[in-house]
Structure formats: C-alpha cells, structure tokens
C-alpha cells in the first residue's frame, strides 16, 4: 500500500482485535498518514488475516479510508472484511 510513501504513519492506535472465527483474526487500526503535501490525514482500516492451513503463510485483506469517510461507511468496510475467506 501507499501508507508510508511520504513518511511513516504516526499516532497508531489499535481499536479492536478479535478472532472472527478460529481461522480469521480482525484488527481495527487508526493512524495518521502523510499526503504528498506533508499534511497528516487521519485514517481508519480493518485488517482480516488468515493463516493458510499447513503453511506458515498469512494472507491479509485491508479495507479502509480517511476517518471522515470511515464514520459514514464503517458497516461497508466491516462487510468487506467479514467477506474475506481462504478456501
């Protein structure tokens, strides 16, 4: 992703950490990202992570946006994260 392209994300906060089921872990994270004009923009993301059976690999889906849009569309982003599964 492009987070960090203009500097490391700052003010990182973990809001949720839950096991959706025994194979899927979900994290909700907030942070500030720098724009090309070096302005900090608050962002919120939800990460779904699945460990591949019989492997040490983990596959992740990340859905998120600016915090302002997150407040309006949180259910949409959560639905995207909830839909993630690895057969």
Secondary structure, DSSP 8 states (H G I E B T S, - for coil): --TTTTS--EEEEEEEEEESSSSEEEEEEEEEEE-TT--EEEEEEEEEEEE-TTSS-EEEEEEEEEHHHHHHHHHHHHHHHHT----
